[in-house]
Amino acid sequence: MYTQGLDQRAPEGAAKAADDAAALVAFQARIDAEEKIEPNDWMPQGYRRTLVRQISQHAHSEIVGMLPEGNWITRAPSLRRKMILLAKVQDEGGHGLYLYSAAETLGVPRAEMVEQLLAGKAKYSSIFNYPTLTWADIGAIGWLVDGAAIMNQVPLCRCSYGPYARAMIRICREESFHQRQGYELMLKLAQGTSGQKRMAQDALNRWWWPSLMMFGPSDKESIHSSQNMAWKIKRVSNDDLRQKFIDVTVPQGHFLGLTFPDPELRLDEASGHWLHGPIDWTEFNRILAGDGPCNRERMAARRKAHADGAWVREAAAAHAAKRANRQRAKAAE
Amino acid sequence: MTDNRMEWPLWEVFVRSRNGLAHRHVGSLHAVDGTMAAELARDVYCRRAEGVSVWVARSADIVASDPARKDELFEPMVSKVYRHPTFYEIPSDVKNI
């Protein structure tokens, strides 16, 4: 699901000089010709570093993203909803695995990425640091969070780095179910009792602004954007994607009979766009810095899951070693 | 106790989407051995009936051509246009050729 423009500083520069100028020109020519870059191809250090950071953050987001929804699996109101939610959460785990594999093709071991996440050194999407307080939150996440993720991810299917683009194609194919089940859930609540409708409205109120923040800082603040655009890692700007998301989502919300928590939201007849009020970037930055409502809880849950699974990893390795030894002994007979 | 950093080997996964088609590379995963890799491949790459058969191979066992030698390896084939049937001009009156 969820990639996000998290990077606001530009560490490149020094490393760039180390790359051979002619190779850089040839590399850019390949990018400009819409050629895909594959793992063993030459690439600038900055390109590799940016991709490792972006793909691993994206993978971490998928894995941490299992937590807020996993929270409701045992409390789903029907068997149908429980099966759907289980399948969705399993998909998120799968997406994390596709992405870790794509990042590994750039030469970073998986264990190193997992370690960085567990040590609190790696970033993941800010959206998962909000709590899922009611069942309607599961609908709002599918509709809004996965909807925003689709907007973000569709252009990534054309990313210049082959393994990332291919992973994104798989992910996007699976993502549509996530959004539709969420909207259907919201629709059921919106057409239900007044209490259910209130619950749906409350979820929309809480998830709307965090969903808009998923597109990352405004283009004016996002320092990484221009280089990433030139490298075709990023293909559409944060603000353009956000606008596109708002334009398709607002009518969907109105269809539900719900209102958006933005008094300045209005349709600009001339441009056809829904204009929105200012986004609270201090909240975004606070969450990215580790101080959101659930940052600590999410990391504690990941660490516990990793530690609780240690015996399984050890047992599997011991079993494989035993079988390999047995085979070797048999071969020697 | 085992080292936490202990990394299971990487496997490349190939899936046959239906009978009669070739296996196609779909991605990779970590597993302790081939049996586990094939089982995990089901969950990671075939959650929506994407296939009827899975192959897994240790990534380390795959030998690939060098991208830097791409031109010398493949260019000679590109310039041999006479290897394609479209190179030859046959009058349209001639049938079944």
Interface residues (C-beta under 8 A of the other chain):
Chain A: E38 N40 D41 W42 A87 Q90 D91 G94 L97 Y98 S101 E104 P109 R110 A111 E112 E115 R166 A167 R170 E174 A310 R313 E314 A316 A317 H319 A320 R323 A324
Chain B: M1 T2 N4 R5 M6 E7 W8 L10 V26 G27 S28 L29 H30 V32 D33 M36 D43 V44 Y45 R47 R48 A64 D66 P67 A68
